[in-house]
Amino acid sequence: MRVSGAHRRIAIRVGYVRNPAFPCRLRAIVRRLIERMSTVCFRLAPYLTCCTGRVCPGLRAAAGPAGRAVLAAALVLFAGAGRLSGAVVTFDAVAPQSGQESFRHLWNITLHNPMSDTTSVFFRVEARDAKAGVVFSASTPRIVLSPGDRRLAASEVKLTEVWCKKGYEAFSGPAVPLPEGDYSYVITLIPRLAQSAFFFRVRVPRRVELVWPPNGAVVTDSQPVLVWTPPEVSGPILPHRYELRVAELGPGQAALTAVRRSRPVFRESQVATTAFRVPSGTTFVPGRTYAWLVTATDTAGSPVDTVRTQSRAGTFVFRPTPSEAGTQTRFTFPGAGRAATGYTSLVVTSDVPDAELCVFEYSLASDSAVQEWHVIGHFPEARGSFVGMWASDSAVIRAGRTFPSPCLLRGTVLGRKAQRGQTEPLALVINQPPPPDRRGCGGCNQVPDE
């Protein structure tokens, strides 16, 4: 019979496969072995190289298509009948938690051998940095597995064929700190080819920083916008949520004491962005001082690391007045009445003194008398304008609305000394983006008019 491989056709004569007297199950096993030869060898191509990325001298003779097929066949035969019946060696890897980025935390593995015979496997590992690319690769010697489960700790892992870039030696075992970066760490089980991948970042810790209003500033808006920066923490790359607390400051009371012990004027525990407008139902008393504090949490609302991710408490004084007199803040793109599709560019200009950022918000059409505004995000000043990007269609889908959907936009420009300027609401209509074409490009990108 003739089998088509990934590289070229390889003729293999197996006369007894066509013999009607040959047991059906054995014929099926042999046929499956032949079918796997080309596909498995193709998947194993990256592993037929040494740590320098060149073909190992001992494998040069087997580097051709026929050689790969022979190696693949040997590999499948090594797996045995247990592999063909569905019983394969698997493993579970425990992902490192925040603050656990060393070698010993990356190797916390349990191997499972469901077969009745003793077998052996080995691991191949590769680490990548988002900026530097591949920074580390290595293998382990063969690990003998008796039937059942086996726990594999870092102390039992002896890496071979180690290659790493300078500065990333921590991946090979020594207690050397990793440089800052966003890493992926992929562990592959051979010959099963099962994988487990960890994604984590290494950072110099930095807590949440309150940005606006400046500490001790006078706030004139009855629904003030509060802005902060995200924390810098090492650990798994996961989205943050934020808990925001605002409390009135009593006579002689410290700001931190007020937000921790006093009854909060406002509290929200599932803020998804680093900017938030206090809702209309919140009451601030003119002339009073208020303290506020932000704590980074995970998506379930549990604090990530209170010591390093909780902000210092800030204060502001509430004295309501209209928007800053004599300032002009307006949208230059998009124009009023325009249709928005997919990702939409937002551009605002303002002459607010010392302007440093702009908070963009949207409000979908509602029968409610009270307009509900949702923060898109805050964007810094760039060459005299504030440019933001908004996934308009996602906002409609999250709200359970239908397309086309009317909407209002507004931008609030904030200055370093608590000055502010706000645009007039801008009316738009949000349309559903067209499906992507064959090149994977949709019609969602918009460019400001010349």
C-alpha positions as CSV (number, residue, x, y, z in Angstrom):
1,M,0.0,0.0,0.0
2,R,1.1,3.6,-0.6
3,V,1.0,6.2,2.2
4,S,1.2,10.0,1.5
5,G,3.5,11.8,4.0
6,A,3.9,15.5,4.7
7,H,7.1,15.6,2.7
8,R,6.9,13.0,0.0
9,R,5.2,9.7,-0.7
10,I,6.8,6.7,1.1
11,A,6.0,3.3,-0.3
12,I,5.7,0.7,2.5
13,R,4.9,-2.9,1.7
14,V,2.9,-4.6,4.3
15,G,1.6,-7.7,2.6
16,Y,-0.2,-9.2,5.6
17,V,-2.5,-6.1,6.0
18,R,-4.4,-7.3,2.9
19,N,-4.6,-10.9,4.1
20,P,-8.2,-11.6,5.0
21,A,-7.1,-14.2,7.5
22,F,-5.1,-11.5,9.4
23,P,-7.1,-10.5,12.6
24,C,-9.1,-7.4,12.1
25,R,-7.8,-5.7,15.2
26,L,-4.2,-6.2,14.4
27,R,-4.8,-5.0,10.8
28,A,-6.3,-1.8,12.3
29,I,-3.4,-1.3,14.6
30,V,-0.8,-1.6,11.8
31,R,-2.8,0.7,9.6
32,R,-3.0,3.3,12.3
33,L,0.8,3.0,12.9
34,I,1.4,3.7,9.2
35,E,-1.0,6.6,9.1
36,R,0.7,8.2,12.1
37,M,4.2,7.9,10.7
38,S,4.2,11.0,8.6
39,T,2.0,13.2,10.8
40,V,3.9,12.5,14.0
41,C,7.3,13.0,12.3
42,F,6.1,16.4,11.0
43,R,5.1,17.4,14.5
44,L,8.5,16.2,15.8
45,A,10.5,18.2,13.4
46,P,11.3,21.0,15.9
47,Y,12.6,18.4,18.4
48,L,15.1,16.9,15.9
49,T,17.4,19.9,16.6
50,C,19.9,20.7,19.2
51,C,19.7,23.7,21.6
52,T,21.6,25.9,19.0
53,G,18.8,25.5,16.5
54,R,21.0,23.3,14.1
55,V,20.4,19.7,13.2
56,C,22.2,17.5,15.7
57,P,25.1,15.6,14.0
58,G,23.8,12.3,15.1
59,L,20.5,13.0,13.3
60,R,21.8,14.3,10.0
61,A,21.5,10.8,8.5
62,A,17.9,10.7,9.5
63,A,17.1,14.3,8.5
64,G,15.4,13.2,5.2
65,P,11.8,12.3,4.8
66,A,12.4,8.6,5.0
67,G,14.6,9.1,8.1
68,R,11.9,11.1,9.8
69,A,9.3,8.4,9.0
70,V,11.5,5.8,10.6
71,L,12.0,7.9,13.7
72,A,8.3,8.6,13.9
73,A,7.5,4.9,13.6
74,A,9.9,4.1,16.4
75,L,8.3,6.7,18.5
76,V,4.8,5.3,17.9
77,L,5.9,1.8,18.6
78,F,7.5,3.0,21.8
79,A,4.1,4.2,22.9
80,G,2.8,0.7,22.6
81,A,-0.6,-0.7,22.4
82,G,-1.7,1.3,25.3
83,R,-1.4,4.5,23.2
84,L,-3.6,3.0,20.5
85,S,-6.3,2.0,23.0
86,G,-6.5,5.6,24.3
87,A,-4.4,5.2,27.5
88,V,-1.7,7.8,27.3
89,V,0.7,9.5,29.8
90,T,-0.6,13.0,30.8
91,F,0.5,15.6,33.3
92,D,-0.8,18.5,35.4
93,A,1.2,21.6,36.1
94,V,0.4,24.1,38.8
95,A,0.8,27.7,37.6
96,P,3.0,30.0,39.7
97,Q,1.2,32.6,41.8
98,S,2.0,36.3,42.3
99,G,5.6,36.6,43.6
100,Q,6.5,33.1,42.5
101,E,8.6,33.5,39.4
102,S,11.7,31.4,40.3
103,F,12.7,28.0,38.9
104,R,11.3,26.0,41.8
105,H,7.8,27.5,41.3
106,L,7.8,26.7,37.5
107,W,8.2,23.0,38.1
108,N,5.3,21.7,40.2
109,I,4.1,18.7,38.1
110,T,2.1,15.5,38.5
111,L,2.5,12.8,35.9
112,H,-0.2,10.3,35.3
113,N,0.5,6.8,33.8
114,P,-2.8,5.0,33.2
115,M,-1.1,2.0,31.5
116,S,-0.3,-1.2,33.3
117,D,3.3,-1.2,32.1
118,T,6.3,1.0,33.2
119,T,7.2,3.6,30.6
120,S,9.4,6.6,30.2
121,V,8.9,10.2,29.0
122,F,10.8,13.4,29.1
123,F,10.1,17.1,28.9
124,R,11.2,19.9,26.6
125,V,10.8,23.5,27.8
126,E,11.0,26.9,26.2
127,A,10.7,30.4,27.6
128,R,9.9,33.5,25.6
129,D,10.0,37.2,26.5
130,A,7.5,39.4,24.6
131,K,10.4,41.7,23.5
132,A,13.5,39.5,23.4
133,G,11.9,36.4,21.8
134,V,13.1,33.0,22.8
135,V,15.4,33.4,25.8
136,F,15.7,29.8,27.1
137,S,15.3,26.2,26.0
138,A,16.2,22.9,27.6
139,S,15.2,19.2,28.0
140,T,15.1,16.8,30.9
141,P,16.5,13.2,30.9
142,R,14.1,10.4,30.5
143,I,11.8,9.9,33.5
144,V,10.8,6.4,34.3
145,L,7.1,6.1,35.2
146,S,5.5,3.1,37.0
147,P,1.8,2.7,36.6
148,G,-0.1,5.4,38.6
149,D,0.8,9.0,39.5
150,R,4.1,10.6,40.2
151,R,4.8,14.0,41.7
152,L,7.7,15.8,40.1
153,A,9.2,18.7,42.1
154,A,11.8,21.2,40.9
155,S,14.5,19.5,43.1
156,E,14.1,16.4,40.9
157,V,14.5,18.2,37.6
158,K,17.9,18.1,36.1
159,L,18.0,20.0,32.8
160,T,20.1,19.0,29.8
161,E,20.8,20.7,26.4
162,V,20.4,24.0,28.2
163,W,20.5,27.2,26.1
164,C,19.7,30.7,27.4
165,K,20.4,34.3,26.6
166,K,22.6,36.3,28.9
167,G,20.6,37.6,31.8
168,Y,18.0,34.9,31.8
169,E,20.0,32.2,33.8
170,A,17.2,32.1,36.4
171,F,15.3,29.8,34.1
172,S,18.0,27.1,34.4
173,G,17.8,26.8,38.2
174,P,20.0,29.3,40.1
175,A,18.4,31.7,42.4
176,V,19.0,34.7,40.1
177,P,16.2,37.2,39.6
178,L,14.6,37.5,36.2
179,P,14.8,40.9,34.4
180,E,11.5,42.7,33.9
181,G,9.4,41.3,31.1
182,D,6.3,39.5,30.0
183,Y,7.1,35.8,29.7
184,S,5.6,32.6,28.4
185,Y,6.9,29.3,29.7
186,V,5.9,26.3,27.7
187,I,6.4,22.7,29.0
188,T,6.0,19.9,26.4
189,L,5.7,16.2,27.3
190,I,7.5,13.9,24.9
191,P,6.4,11.7,23.1
192,R,2.8,12.6,24.1
193,L,3.3,16.2,22.8
194,A,0.9,17.5,25.5
195,Q,1.7,21.0,26.6
196,S,1.2,23.3,29.6
197,A,1.9,27.1,29.2
198,F,2.3,29.7,31.9
199,F,2.1,33.5,31.2
200,F,3.5,35.8,33.8
201,R,5.2,39.2,34.2
202,V,8.1,40.3,36.2
203,R,8.0,43.8,37.5
204,V,9.6,46.1,40.1
205,P,6.5,46.5,42.4
206,R,4.7,49.7,42.2
207,R,1.4,50.4,44.0
208,V,-1.7,52.0,42.6
209,E,-1.2,55.8,42.2
210,L,-4.0,58.3,42.5
211,V,-3.9,60.7,39.5
212,W,-7.0,63.0,39.6
213,P,-8.1,65.0,41.5
214,P,-4.7,66.0,42.9
215,N,-4.4,65.5,46.6
216,G,-6.1,68.3,48.5
217,A,-7.6,69.9,45.3
218,V,-10.9,71.7,45.1
219,V,-13.5,69.7,43.1
220,T,-16.3,71.6,41.5
221,D,-18.1,68.8,39.7
222,S,-21.0,67.2,41.6
223,Q,-20.2,63.9,39.9
224,P,-16.4,64.0,39.9
225,V,-14.2,61.8,37.8
226,L,-11.6,59.8,39.7
227,V,-8.5,58.6,37.9
228,W,-5.6,56.4,38.9
229,T,-2.8,54.3,37.4
230,P,-2.7,50.4,37.6
231,P,-0.2,48.7,39.9
232,E,3.0,47.0,38.7
233,V,3.2,43.5,40.2
234,S,4.9,40.3,39.3
235,G,2.9,37.2,38.7
236,P,0.3,35.7,36.3
237,I,-0.9,38.1,33.5
238,L,-4.5,38.6,34.6
239,P,-7.0,41.5,34.3
240,H,-7.4,43.7,37.4
241,R,-10.6,44.9,39.0
242,Y,-10.6,47.9,41.4
243,E,-12.3,48.6,44.6
244,L,-13.0,52.3,45.0
245,R,-14.0,53.9,48.4
246,V,-14.9,57.5,49.2
247,A,-15.7,58.7,52.7
248,E,-16.1,62.0,54.4
249,L,-13.1,63.2,56.4
250,G,-13.9,64.0,60.0
251,P,-12.2,66.8,62.1
252,G,-8.6,65.8,62.9
253,Q,-9.1,62.4,61.1
254,A,-6.4,61.0,58.8
255,A,-7.4,60.2,55.3
256,L,-6.6,56.5,55.6
257,T,-8.5,56.2,58.8
258,A,-11.6,57.8,57.2
259,V,-11.8,55.4,54.3
260,R,-11.2,52.4,56.5
261,R,-13.4,53.2,59.4
262,S,-16.0,55.8,58.4
263,R,-19.2,54.9,56.6
264,P,-18.4,55.3,52.9
265,V,-20.2,58.0,50.9
266,F,-19.6,55.8,47.9
267,R,-18.2,52.3,47.3
268,E,-17.8,50.2,44.2
269,S,-15.9,46.9,44.2
270,Q,-15.9,45.9,40.5
271,V,-14.5,48.8,38.5
272,A,-12.9,47.5,35.3
273,T,-11.1,50.7,34.2
274,T,-8.7,53.1,35.8
275,A,-11.1,56.0,35.7
276,F,-14.6,56.2,37.2
277,R,-17.3,58.9,37.4
278,V,-19.1,58.9,40.7
279,P,-22.8,58.2,39.9
280,S,-25.6,60.7,40.3
281,G,-27.0,59.2,43.4
282,T,-24.0,60.1,45.5
283,T,-24.3,63.1,47.7
284,F,-21.4,65.4,48.5
285,V,-21.9,68.3,51.0
286,P,-20.4,71.6,49.7
287,G,-17.4,72.7,51.7
288,R,-16.7,69.2,53.1
289,T,-13.4,67.3,52.6
290,Y,-13.5,63.7,51.3
291,A,-10.9,60.9,51.3
292,W,-10.7,58.2,48.7
293,L,-8.7,55.1,48.2
294,V,-8.3,52.4,45.4
295,T,-7.4,48.8,45.9
296,A,-6.5,46.4,43.0
297,T,-8.4,43.1,43.1
298,D,-8.7,40.1,40.9
299,T,-11.8,39.5,38.8
300,A,-13.6,37.8,41.8
301,G,-13.0,40.9,44.0
302,S,-10.3,39.6,46.2
303,P,-7.3,41.9,46.9
304,V,-4.3,40.9,44.8
305,D,-1.6,42.2,47.2
306,T,-2.8,44.8,49.6
307,V,0.6,46.0,50.6
308,R,1.8,46.6,47.1
309,T,-1.4,47.3,45.1
310,Q,-3.4,49.5,47.5
311,S,-3.0,53.2,46.8
312,R,-2.3,55.8,49.4
313,A,-5.4,57.7,50.6
314,G,-6.1,61.0,48.8
315,T,-8.4,63.9,49.7
316,F,-10.4,66.6,47.9
317,V,-12.7,69.4,48.9
318,F,-16.1,69.7,47.2
319,R,-17.2,73.2,46.1
320,P,-19.8,72.9,43.2
321,T,-19.6,75.3,40.3
322,P,-20.3,74.9,36.6
323,S,-17.6,73.9,34.1
324,E,-14.6,76.1,34.0
325,A,-15.5,79.5,32.6
326,G,-13.6,80.8,29.6
327,T,-12.4,77.4,28.4
328,Q,-13.2,75.6,25.1
329,T,-13.3,71.9,24.9
330,R,-14.7,70.2,21.8
331,F,-14.6,67.1,19.6
332,T,-12.7,67.4,16.3
333,F,-13.5,63.8,15.3
334,P,-15.9,62.2,14.7
335,G,-18.4,64.8,13.5
336,A,-22.0,65.0,15.0
337,G,-24.4,62.6,13.5
338,R,-21.7,60.3,12.0
339,A,-22.0,56.6,12.1
340,A,-19.5,54.6,14.2
341,T,-18.4,51.1,13.2
342,G,-16.2,48.8,15.3
343,Y,-13.1,50.6,16.7
344,T,-13.8,54.3,16.5
345,S,-11.2,57.1,16.9
346,L,-12.0,59.9,19.3
347,V,-10.2,63.3,19.1
348,V,-10.7,66.2,21.5
349,T,-9.0,69.6,21.7
350,S,-9.1,71.9,24.7
351,D,-7.5,75.1,26.1
352,V,-7.8,74.0,29.7
353,P,-4.6,75.3,31.5
354,D,-2.0,72.5,32.2
355,A,-4.3,69.9,30.7
356,E,-2.8,66.4,31.1
357,L,-5.5,63.9,30.3
358,C,-9.0,63.4,28.9
359,V,-11.7,61.0,30.1
360,F,-14.0,59.7,27.3
361,E,-17.4,58.5,28.2
362,Y,-20.4,57.1,26.3
363,S,-24.2,56.8,27.0
364,L,-26.5,54.5,24.9
365,A,-30.0,55.6,24.2
366,S,-32.2,55.1,27.3
367,D,-35.8,55.7,28.3
368,S,-34.6,56.7,31.7
369,A,-34.7,60.4,32.6
370,V,-31.2,60.1,34.1
371,Q,-28.5,59.7,31.6
372,E,-26.1,56.8,32.4
373,W,-22.5,57.5,31.4
374,H,-19.9,54.8,31.1
375,V,-16.2,55.5,31.1
376,I,-14.3,54.4,28.0
377,G,-10.9,55.3,29.4
378,H,-8.5,58.1,30.0
379,F,-5.9,59.2,27.5
380,P,-2.9,61.6,27.8
381,E,-2.3,64.8,25.8
382,A,-0.5,64.3,22.5
383,R,0.6,67.2,20.3
384,G,-2.2,69.5,21.5
385,S,-5.0,66.9,21.2
386,F,-6.4,64.0,23.2
387,V,-6.8,60.8,21.0
388,G,-8.7,57.8,22.2
389,M,-9.9,54.5,20.7
390,W,-13.3,52.9,21.5
391,A,-14.8,49.5,20.6
392,S,-18.2,50.9,20.0
393,D,-19.8,47.7,18.8
394,S,-18.7,45.9,22.0
395,A,-20.5,48.5,24.1
396,V,-23.7,47.8,22.3
397,I,-23.4,44.0,22.6
398,R,-22.6,44.2,26.3
399,A,-25.7,46.3,26.9
400,G,-27.9,43.8,25.0
401,R,-28.9,46.5,22.5
402,T,-29.5,46.0,18.8
403,F,-27.8,47.6,15.8
404,P,-28.0,50.4,14.7
405,S,-27.9,52.0,18.2
406,P,-27.9,55.7,18.9
407,C,-25.4,56.9,21.4
408,L,-23.9,60.0,23.0
409,L,-20.2,60.7,23.6
410,R,-18.4,63.3,25.8
411,G,-14.9,64.1,26.8
412,T,-13.7,65.7,30.1
413,V,-10.3,67.3,30.0
414,L,-8.5,67.5,33.4
415,G,-5.7,69.8,34.3
416,R,-2.8,69.4,36.8
417,K,-4.3,71.9,39.2
418,A,-7.8,70.5,39.2
419,Q,-9.1,72.6,36.2
420,R,-11.5,70.8,33.9
421,G,-13.3,71.4,30.7
422,Q,-16.1,69.2,29.2
423,T,-17.4,68.8,25.6
424,E,-21.0,69.1,24.6
425,P,-22.6,65.6,24.2
426,L,-21.8,64.3,20.7
427,A,-24.6,62.2,19.0
428,L,-23.5,59.2,17.0
429,V,-25.1,56.0,15.6
430,I,-23.3,52.7,16.2
431,N,-23.5,50.2,13.3
432,Q,-22.4,46.6,13.4
433,P,-19.0,46.0,11.7
434,P,-19.1,43.9,8.5
435,P,-17.6,40.4,8.6
436,P,-13.9,40.2,7.9
437,D,-12.8,39.5,4.3
438,R,-10.6,36.6,3.3
439,R,-7.5,38.5,4.3
440,G,-8.9,38.9,7.9
441,C,-9.5,42.6,7.5
442,G,-12.8,44.1,8.5
443,G,-14.3,47.5,7.9
444,C,-13.8,48.7,11.5
445,N,-10.9,51.1,11.1
446,Q,-11.7,54.7,10.9
447,V,-9.4,57.6,10.0
448,P,-10.2,61.2,10.8
449,D,-11.1,63.3,7.8
450,E,-8.4,65.4,6.3
